[in-house]
Amino acid sequence: MLLPSLIAIFVWMLTDFLHYLAAERRYSPLTVRNYKRDVERFVAWWCAPKEGPRPFRPTEVMPDDISQWVLCRSEEGGLKASSMNRELSSLRAYFRFLRRQGVVEQDLFTHVPAMRTPKRLPSFVPESRMKGVLAECMEPTEAFDRERDQLIILMLYACGLRLAELIGINREDFSADFTTLRVRGKGNKERLVPLLAYVRERIMAHLDTISRQHICKSEEKALFLTCKGVRISRSAVYRLVNRVLAEGGVQGKKSPHVLRHTFATHLMNGGADMREIQELMGHASLQSTQVYTHNSIARLREVYASAHPRSKRPKE
């Protein structure tokens, strides 16, 4: 962390920047917190050179300082390329904001490229395994918390929601006939997601349970509540998904985002158009959606290898 005397010098710039991210860019509180941490870490490093402490003056920051920061975090801090790129993105946004405010003039990042990251395919649950997970989620139950947990798994998979999007669902976000859901995504952008018949039925049943059992005792509008009637937390949903997928025999990563990847991959394998998947997932760029074509191609290779008569070597 910064020394108190150094914090006072640049705190007004950082405060304005964070307000800009939250109010104008509509970034989530978690994202704003990450940007704040990244900027503070860089400023603390810049203000503490070997020669002794110095106040933070953005106009004195040079491109070489950014390069040295990357080396320091990568080599001494052991930061992976993907994490380093995220920190660079935070700093780039911060200094771009300072340029807009007239605090600095030059673009420090013109010759600071992003670090190369290995291309990794999104983790997803195979359809055969997902059928078993869904079968468990379709079992009738009278218990509020079990019914809620089942619906969480169903909606993450059937709607391709991000964790924050799921947590943020309010009971008023459904259309009158419960055929569509209004989702607030990244940057507070809204999109409409269609609801399958079986998901729609489970949502309506869950709303009835909340009403009958008087779960919500306040003005809380959330769809997913704790037994005390407050909005469920991110960590609670994460633990739930991890447990359910583990019980279902899923190997590798087990998280809400894995179910989102599973949603997209299964749609791609089923022949859905990439533009449609982009819209359903709320991707700003088609490039984000294209990664699922790799999983689809891998699946096609498996089908080809197992089904095509010329794909097998002749028996000796």
NULUMDO-424248 format. One line per 2 residues: number of its first residue (from 0); their letters; for each residue x, y, z of C-alpha. Coordinates in pm, 1 decimal. Layout:
N
NUM> a> X:Y:Z  ...
This chain:
316
0> ml> 0.0:0.0:0.0  100.8:363.6:-44.3
2> lp> 246.1:569.4:238.9  -19.3:809.1:383.0
4> sl> 167.5:1119.0:260.7  178.3:981.3:-93.1
6> ia> -185.3:876.7:-93.5  -295.0:1233.7:-29.4
8> if> -119.4:1357.1:-342.4  -295.6:1145.2:-599.4
10> vw> -615.0:1036.2:-420.2  -829.8:1295.8:-597.9
12> ml> -727.4:1163.9:-939.5  -796.4:805.2:-841.6
14> td> -1130.7:895.0:-683.6  -1245.5:1071.8:-1000.1
16> fl> -1127.5:778.4:-1209.6  -1318.7:523.6:-1000.4
18> hy> -1629.9:741.5:-1013.3  -1595.3:755.0:-1392.2
20> la> -1573.2:373.6:-1410.7  -1880.2:325.4:-1193.1
22> ae> -2102.0:608.9:-1315.0  -2012.9:645.4:-1683.9
24> rr> -1870.0:308.9:-1782.9  -2115.7:124.7:-1556.5
26> ys> -1854.0:-121.4:-1435.2  -1948.8:-356.9:-1154.7
28> pl> -1827.3:-285.7:-799.1  -1596.0:-586.7:-824.4
30> tv> -1436.7:-457.1:-1146.0  -1394.6:-107.1:-1000.5
32> rn> -1227.5:-257.6:-694.5  -985.3:-452.2:-915.6
34> yk> -895.0:-138.1:-1113.3  -835.6:50.4:-788.4
36> rd> -606.0:-222.0:-657.0  -406.5:-240.4:-982.0
38> ve> -352.9:135.9:-1000.7  -259.6:163.1:-633.8
40> rf> -8.6:-119.4:-668.6  162.5:50.2:-963.5
42> va> 170.1:390.7:-794.2  315.8:239.0:-475.9
44> ww> 590.4:76.7:-684.0  663.2:396.1:-880.7
46> ca> 678.3:605.0:-562.9  931.9:379.0:-396.5
48> pk> 1242.0:359.4:-621.0  1580.0:255.4:-485.5
50> eg> 1680.6:620.0:-457.2  1408.5:685.1:-200.2
52> pr> 1035.4:778.1:-180.0  892.7:1038.0:-416.1
54> pf> 543.2:1186.2:-465.3  335.1:1052.3:-750.3
56> rp> 335.4:1287.5:-1049.3  162.8:1132.8:-1354.2
58> te> 350.4:1368.5:-1589.6  680.1:1213.1:-1481.2
60> vm> 576.7:854.7:-1558.9  759.5:734.1:-1870.7
62> pd> 694.1:440.0:-2109.0  1007.4:275.1:-1969.3
64> di> 845.4:280.0:-1627.4  555.4:76.6:-1763.0
66> sq> 795.0:-172.3:-1921.4  990.1:-201.1:-1596.1
68> wv> 665.7:-254.4:-1409.2  573.7:-541.0:-1642.0
70> lc> 915.0:-701.2:-1582.3  887.4:-654.6:-1208.4
72> rs> 540.9:-807.5:-1183.9  616.1:-1088.1:-1429.6
74> ee> 958.6:-1195.5:-1306.1  965.6:-1098.3:-939.3
76> gg> 593.5:-1122.7:-875.7  550.3:-1438.2:-1084.5
78> lk> 239.6:-1297.7:-1251.5  95.5:-1493.6:-1544.6
80> as> 50.9:-1322.0:-1880.2  -328.2:-1311.2:-1848.6
82> sm> -309.2:-1145.6:-1504.0  -42.0:-902.7:-1625.1
84> nr> -259.0:-803.4:-1919.8  -545.2:-731.8:-1682.8
86> el> -323.4:-501.9:-1474.4  -200.3:-331.3:-1790.2
88> ss> -560.7:-280.7:-1894.7  -631.1:-107.4:-1561.7
90> lr> -330.1:123.0:-1599.4  -409.6:194.1:-1963.9
92> ay> -763.2:299.6:-1868.8  -632.5:514.1:-1582.0
94> fr> -380.2:706.2:-1791.0  -629.8:740.6:-2075.4
96> fl> -863.6:904.0:-1824.2  -583.2:1137.7:-1710.7
98> rr> -521.8:1236.6:-2074.1  -888.5:1319.5:-2117.4
100> qg> -866.2:1535.2:-1803.4  -559.3:1716.8:-1941.0
102> vv> -334.4:1589.9:-1661.1  -93.2:1410.5:-1897.4
104> eq> -25.6:1454.3:-2268.5  156.4:1149.5:-2402.6
106> dl> 21.2:798.8:-2451.2  246.3:579.4:-2238.4
108> ft> 116.2:255.4:-2386.8  184.8:310.9:-2757.2
110> hv> 486.4:82.2:-2748.1  377.5:-145.4:-2462.4
112> pa> 206.9:-444.1:-2625.5  -7.1:-692.3:-2440.3
114> mr> 169.2:-1009.0:-2333.7  102.8:-1323.1:-2532.6
116> tp> -125.7:-1569.6:-2361.5  -166.9:-1935.5:-2456.1
118> kr> -498.5:-2008.1:-2623.8  -702.8:-2229.0:-2394.9
120> lp> -1035.1:-2380.4:-2487.1  -1320.7:-2299.7:-2249.7
122> sf> -1394.2:-2579.9:-2003.3  -1739.6:-2730.0:-2045.1
124> vp> -1943.2:-3029.0:-1929.1  -2001.5:-3301.0:-2192.0
126> es> -2365.0:-3349.4:-2289.0  -2372.7:-3704.9:-2154.8
128> rm> -2256.0:-3584.6:-1813.5  -2481.7:-3279.6:-1816.8
130> kg> -2788.3:-3500.2:-1865.1  -2720.3:-3663.1:-1530.3
132> vl> -2675.4:-3325.7:-1359.2  -3003.0:-3198.4:-1507.5
134> ae> -3187.4:-3516.7:-1407.9  -3094.7:-3446.8:-1043.7
136> cm> -3218.8:-3089.6:-1081.4  -3556.8:-3203.8:-1211.7
138> ep> -3644.4:-3417.7:-910.2  -3949.6:-3281.5:-726.4
140> te> -3889.8:-3135.5:-382.2  -4080.6:-2948.4:-113.3
142> af> -3772.5:-2788.0:41.7  -3723.6:-2421.9:-46.4
144> dr> -3343.4:-2426.2:-51.9  -3321.8:-2743.2:-262.1
146> er> -3577.1:-2607.1:-510.8  -3379.5:-2282.5:-530.7
148> dq> -3049.6:-2466.5:-584.1  -3199.6:-2676.4:-862.5
150> li> -3330.3:-2365.1:-1036.1  -2989.7:-2194.3:-1009.6
152> il> -2821.9:-2482.1:-1194.5  -3098.5:-2491.9:-1456.3
154> ml> -3080.7:-2119.5:-1529.5  -2701.3:-2104.0:-1546.0
156> ya> -2705.1:-2383.0:-1804.1  -3027.3:-2304.0:-1992.0
158> cg> -2971.1:-1927.1:-2015.0  -2589.7:-1902.0:-2031.5
160> lr> -2578.9:-1645.7:-1751.7  -2274.9:-1498.9:-1584.9
162> la> -2260.9:-1537.8:-1207.1  -2319.5:-1165.1:-1148.8
164> el> -2614.1:-1171.4:-1390.3  -2775.6:-1461.0:-1206.1
166> ig> -2727.1:-1297.1:-865.8  -2874.7:-972.8:-1000.6
168> in> -3202.8:-1121.6:-1127.3  -3508.7:-958.2:-970.6
170> re> -3855.5:-1110.1:-972.1  -3975.7:-820.6:-1187.0
172> df> -3725.9:-898.6:-1466.2  -3950.8:-1158.9:-1628.6
174> sa> -4205.6:-1086.0:-1897.9  -4572.6:-1116.3:-1799.3
176> df> -4597.5:-1467.7:-1946.0  -4250.9:-1571.4:-1821.2
178> tt> -4127.6:-1647.0:-2172.1  -3833.1:-1403.9:-2155.8
180> lr> -3590.2:-1273.5:-1896.7  -3433.2:-926.3:-1898.8
182> vr> -3066.7:-965.7:-1806.9  -2832.5:-685.8:-1699.9
184> gk> -2487.3:-776.0:-1829.3  -2144.2:-615.3:-1833.8
186> gn> -2148.5:-237.8:-1850.3  -2513.6:-251.1:-1737.6
188> ke> -2612.4:-352.3:-2090.7  -2946.3:-527.9:-2109.5
190> rl> -3047.2:-822.9:-2325.2  -3350.8:-1048.0:-2348.7
192> vp> -3302.4:-1421.2:-2298.6  -3581.4:-1664.1:-2396.5
194> ll> -3688.4:-1916.3:-2135.1  -3751.6:-2279.8:-2218.4
196> ay> -4085.2:-2426.7:-2107.5  -3942.4:-2646.4:-1831.7
198> vr> -3736.0:-2359.3:-1691.7  -4039.0:-2131.0:-1702.8
200> er> -4241.9:-2385.0:-1503.8  -3970.7:-2418.4:-1240.1
202> im> -3942.2:-2038.7:-1203.6  -4315.9:-2001.7:-1150.3
204> ah> -4316.3:-2288.9:-900.6  -4028.5:-2129.3:-710.5
206> ld> -4203.5:-1792.6:-696.4  -4506.8:-1970.8:-555.5
208> ti> -4288.2:-2136.1:-291.1  -4140.1:-1798.9:-190.0
210> sr> -4492.2:-1662.7:-147.1  -4640.1:-1965.7:33.1
212> qh> -4350.9:-2006.2:275.0  -4315.7:-1629.0:332.6
214> ic> -3944.2:-1644.5:251.4  -3912.1:-1278.1:159.7
216> ks> -3996.0:-1075.4:470.9  -3866.0:-742.5:341.8
218> ee> -3867.8:-531.8:25.2  -3601.6:-756.1:-130.8
220> ka> -3675.2:-807.3:-503.2  -3421.6:-1080.3:-578.2
222> lf> -3529.3:-1407.3:-735.9  -3267.8:-1610.2:-551.5
224> lt> -3291.2:-1565.6:-176.6  -3135.6:-1719.2:131.7
226> ck> -3359.1:-1881.6:390.8  -3345.5:-1545.6:573.7
228> gv> -3501.3:-1368.4:277.2  -3200.1:-1173.9:147.1
230> ri> -3028.9:-1192.5:-191.6  -2800.8:-1495.1:-219.4
232> sr> -2426.2:-1427.9:-235.8  -2175.5:-1500.7:-512.1
234> sa> -1977.0:-1733.3:-288.8  -2287.5:-1935.4:-197.8
236> vy> -2372.4:-1991.8:-565.4  -2011.3:-2076.8:-647.6
238> rl> -1997.7:-2339.5:-371.2  -2332.0:-2481.0:-484.5
240> vn> -2223.2:-2523.0:-846.2  -1891.5:-2675.2:-743.4
242> rv> -2068.5:-2929.8:-522.0  -2338.8:-3022.6:-775.0
244> la> -2092.2:-3071.0:-1060.5  -1859.3:-3273.0:-838.0
246> eg> -2149.0:-3497.0:-733.5  -2235.8:-3533.1:-1101.8
248> gv> -1889.5:-3671.8:-1176.4  -1767.1:-3364.9:-1365.6
250> qg> -1388.9:-3351.7:-1395.6  -1170.2:-3037.7:-1409.3
252> kk> -1306.2:-2691.3:-1339.1  -1645.1:-2673.0:-1167.3
254> sp> -1778.4:-2319.2:-1157.3  -2079.1:-2110.7:-1271.5
256> hv> -1874.9:-1994.0:-1572.0  -1819.1:-2355.8:-1676.8
258> lr> -2198.2:-2390.2:-1707.7  -2204.1:-2073.3:-1920.4
260> ht> -1936.5:-2225.1:-2145.7  -2138.3:-2547.5:-2153.7
262> fa> -2447.8:-2357.8:-2267.5  -2259.4:-2200.9:-2560.1
264> th> -2072.5:-2517.3:-2657.3  -2387.1:-2730.8:-2663.3
266> lm> -2565.6:-2468.2:-2873.6  -2273.5:-2462.9:-3117.2
268> ng> -2265.6:-2841.6:-3137.1  -2640.3:-2838.4:-3199.3
270> ga> -2600.6:-2614.7:-3503.7  -2689.8:-2273.1:-3360.1
272> dm> -2573.0:-1968.8:-3553.1  -2274.3:-1788.7:-3402.3
274> re> -2446.7:-1450.3:-3416.0  -2739.8:-1590.8:-3221.6
276> iq> -2508.1:-1733.7:-2956.3  -2331.6:-1396.9:-2934.8
278> el> -2663.4:-1223.4:-2867.5  -2778.0:-1481.7:-2613.3
280> mg> -2452.0:-1456.6:-2418.6  -2429.1:-1078.9:-2435.3
282> ha> -2086.2:-1072.6:-2600.7  -1990.6:-727.0:-2725.6
284> sl> -1769.0:-878.0:-2995.9  -1813.9:-1184.3:-3214.8
286> qs> -1450.8:-1265.8:-3143.5  -1548.1:-1364.2:-2788.9
288> tq> -1800.5:-1611.1:-2927.6  -1571.6:-1763.3:-3188.7
290> vy> -1374.3:-1953.7:-2926.8  -1660.2:-2203.5:-2906.4
292> th> -1604.6:-2307.2:-3267.7  -1285.8:-2480.5:-3151.7
294> ns> -1482.1:-2704.1:-2916.9  -1729.7:-2770.4:-3196.4
296> ia> -1452.0:-2867.3:-3438.4  -1297.4:-3093.9:-3175.3
298> rl> -1633.8:-3265.0:-3139.8  -1659.7:-3306.2:-3517.4
300> re> -1318.0:-3471.3:-3522.2  -1433.6:-3721.0:-3261.3
302> vy> -1747.3:-3801.8:-3461.1  -1544.9:-3837.0:-3780.4
304> as> -1288.5:-4064.2:-3617.6  -1553.2:-4291.6:-3470.5
306> ah> -1801.0:-4299.7:-3759.9  -1621.3:-4260.9:-4092.8
308> pr> -1525.5:-4597.8:-4247.4  -1196.8:-4459.9:-4388.8
310> sk> -1089.4:-4310.1:-4057.6  -988.3:-4649.3:-3917.0
312> rp> -676.9:-4842.2:-4008.3  -743.9:-5171.7:-4186.0
314> ke> -702.0:-5478.5:-3968.9  -380.6:-5669.2:-4023.5
